[in-house]
C-alpha cells in the first residue's frame, strides 16, 4: 500500500510541477518503501522531459518485503544476520 501511495505522489508531482529544479525525498523505516516508489515514479513520469535533480535519503530503512522471512533471503543479507 505504501509503495502505491508513493508512486501516485511521484506521478502527480511530475505532472503538476514541471518547473521543479530540485527534489529531496526522505523516508524513515518502513516509510522508505513509499519514498523509493515516489522517486522512481517521478523519474519515470518525466522521462524524455526536463526534470528536477532527485535525491533520495533513507534513514534506517526497513528492508523486508511482503512475504520475506528475516531468517532467509534478502532480509538476512541486509540486516546484518549473515557475514
Secondary structure, DSSP 8 states (H G I E B T S, - for coil): -HHHHHHHHHHHHHHH-TT--EEEEEEETTHHHHHHHHHHHHHHHTTTS---EEEEEEES-----TT--TTSHHHHHHTT---
